[in-house]
């Protein structure tokens, strides 16, 4: 059994651009080693937006050395980057972007969502890249809801969407640089699920909606994060009401984490090089 190590609360929300009111449920820093390979998770919304003429969002910004995983639950987000790629992701869709050697990126509410308004809810997870892959070619995977396998839990308790990794021999569509599971789980009120993760892996449970009890000992509420021990495999999750949560687990990289905002590398020298490359225009140009 994986032991419950800690539960952390979300800080107050802050705005990213003018389109995303986010709570940073965890971020890299003093506890980077314990969270590896995960760096940061922002939970945006749920928030209601009125119809507008101009798309809200966040303009051009750089990344290097990691990947961003954006999961949309409500609303629509349009994105494009300096590789020339772009698109729109809506409810259930995922954008898995590899910043690698460097990318410029922007994210706005889609034209349709801008015109109609409505509720926006999404998460963005930052996943660290191993040192050998930090300068990989940038790019992204567009993963649509229909591509993500859904596995029913026993006793009609709920379901698991496997975005990355695998569950009961069902593999998720995301390609990753290190072994990990990214599961989107719905658990019905009054039901219990036993979920297994590999021993030795970092394991985090992020509650998005509802209230759960973990291993019969700790009640966890919306926007709280549970960190479990790397030892052991099983965890028992009981839903007090209809709940949804992310289950994140991954093999620790066991490498230094040195970050400066949107650049996450392994040394101060590499951070200085990233800033210089960005300022010198080596991250490419956004499409016009």
N, C-alpha and C positions, 0 to 999 in steps of 0.2 A: 504494500500500500504506500502510495506517495503521501508524505506528511505535508500538512499545511504550514507554510513558513511565515507568511505575512499577508495582510490585506491592506491595500492602499486606497485612499479616497481620491476622487478627482478634484483638481484645483478649480478655481473660478474660470469661466469661459473667457476667451479672448478672440479677437477677430483676426483672421488671416485674409488680407485684402478686405473687400467689402462684401464677400459672398459666403464666407465660411466662419460661423461662430463655433470655435472648437474648444474642447477640454482636452488637455494633454494628459492622458491617463498614465503614461510613463514616458521617460525620455533618457537618452544616454547621459552619462556623467559618472558620478562616483560608483554607481552600481552596474556599470556596463558589463563587467565580468559575469555578474550573476544573471543578467538578462540575455546574454549572448545566445543566439545570433541576432536577437531582436534589439532594435535601437530606440524606437519611439512609436507611440500610437496616439493619434489625434482622433477624437470622436466629435464629429460635426453634427450639430442639431440634436434632436429634431427641432427644426425652426421653420416658421412660416414666412414666406416672402410674398409681397403683393406684386401684381403685374408691373413690368417696367419696360421702358423703351431701350435701355442700354443694359447689356449683360453684366451682372455682378460677378466678381471672382477675384483672382489674383493673377497679375500680369507676369511677364517674363522673369524667370528666376533660375539660378543654376543649381546643379547637383553633381557630386562626384563621390564614388567609392562605395555606393550601396544601391539598394533597390527600394522603390516605393510601391506599395500594394494598396490600391484604392478600391473599396467595396461600397457600392451604392445600394441603399435600402429604399429611399424615397427620392423623387426628383430625377433630374438629369444633369450630367456634367459633360461639357465639351472640352477637349484638350488638344493641344498640338505641341510639337517639340522641334528641336533643331535637326533631327534626323529627317524631317519632312513628313513624319507620320502624325496622325491625329485621328479623332473620332468622337463619338458620343457614347457614354455608358449610362444606362438607366437601372431601374430596380433589379437587383440580383446579379448585375454585371460586375466585372472586375477588370481593372487595368493594372497590369504588373509591369512596371517600368524599371529597366536596368539603366541606372545612370552611368555606371562604369567609369570610363576615362573622362567623362564630362558631357553634360547635356544641358540645354536650355529648355525650359518647360513653362507652359501657362495653362491655367484651368479657369473656366468660367461656367456659369449656368448656361445650359444649352439655349439656342434661340427659342425653341418651343416652350421650355420651362420659363424663360424670361418673359415671354408674352403671356403665358397663362398664370404664372405664380403658383404657389402651393407649398407643400411641405418638403423640406430637404433633410435627408439623414444619410450620413456616410461615415466611414472610417478610413483613415490612411495610416498604414503600418509601414515603418522603415525597417528593412532587413539588411543586415550588414553583409558585405561580400568578403570572402576569404582574401588574404593578402595577395595571393597569386592571381586573383581575378579582379582586383580593384580597378585595373586599367583595361578591362574588357570593353569591347565595342558597345556603345550605347544602343538601346533599342527597347521595344516593349512588346508585351503580349496582350492582345485584346481577348478577354475571356468572357463570353456571353453566358447568361444564365442557363440556357439550354445545353451548354457544354459541360456543366458542372454536375457530376453524379450525386444523386440524393439517395441515402441509405436509411431505410426505416429502422428505428430502434425497436428492440423486443417489447412485447406487451403494449404495442401501439403508444409507446411513451413519447414519441416525437421523431425527429429526423436529423441526419447529419449531412450537410453539403460539404463535399471534400474539394476544397479549392486547390490545395497542394498536399503532397504526401499521399497516404492511403489509409483506408479503413475497411476491414473485412474484405481485402483483396480488390477493393475498388480504388483506383488511382485517380487523383485529381489532375486536371489538365495543365497546371502551372509547371514550368520547368524551373528548377532551382539550382543554385550553385553549391549548396550544402544541404544535407538531409534535414527535412523539417515537415511538420504537419500544420496546415492552416485549415481549420474546420469551422464552419458556420453552423451552429447547433440550435435547434428549437426543441424545447422540452415542455410537455404539457403539465399543467398544475396537478399536484398529487402523485406524479410519477417519479420513478428513480431510474437513473441510468448509471451503469458502471462503464467507464471509459478508460482504456489502457493507452499508455504512452511508453516509449522505450525507456528503460532504466539508463541513467546517465545523461538524459536530455533535460534542458531547461523546459519547464512547463508552466504556462500562464493561462488563467481563465479570466476572461474579460466579460462581465455581465453588462449587456446592453439594455435589456428590458426584464422586469420582474425581479423575483427574489428566489435565491437558491440556498440550500444548505449543503456544505461541502464536508464529506466524510463524517456526517452526523455531528459536527462539532462547531461549525462557524456559519452564521447567516451572512450572505453576501448580497448586496443590493445593486441597483442600477449605477453604472459608471464606477464601480469598484473593480479592482484587479486582485486576483488571488495568485500568489506565487507558491508553487509546490516544490517539494524536494526532488532532486535529481535521482535519488535512490528510490527503488520501488517502481511499480508499473501501474497499478489500478488506482482509480479515484471514484468515489461514489458521489453523484450529484442528484439531490432531491429538489424538485421544483415546488415551491409553495404556491405558485400560480403559473400561468402560462409565461414562459421565459424564453429569451434568446441570448446566446452568449457566443463569443469566439473562444476556441481552444487553440492555443498556439504552443507548439513544442518544437524544439530543434536541437541538433547536436551543437554544443558550444564550440566556438572557433578557437578559444584559448590563445588569442592574439591581442596585442595592445590596441586600444581604441583611443584615437586622438581626433577630436572633432572641433570644427569651427563652423557653427551654423549649418549650412547645407553641404559642407564638405566633411566626410568622415574617412580618415585614413589611419595609418599605423604609427606615424611619427610627426613631429612638428615640422620637420623638413618637407615632408610630403604635403602638409597643409599649406606651407609657404609656396610650394610649387603649384598647388591647385589655385590659389589666389592669383598668382602671377599668370597662369595659363588662362584663367577667366578674364582677367583685366586685359590680356593681350589678344583676346578674341579667338582663342584656340578651341572654344566649346562650340564653334559654328555659329550660324545665324538662323533666326526664326524665319519661316516662310513668310513671304509678303503677299 
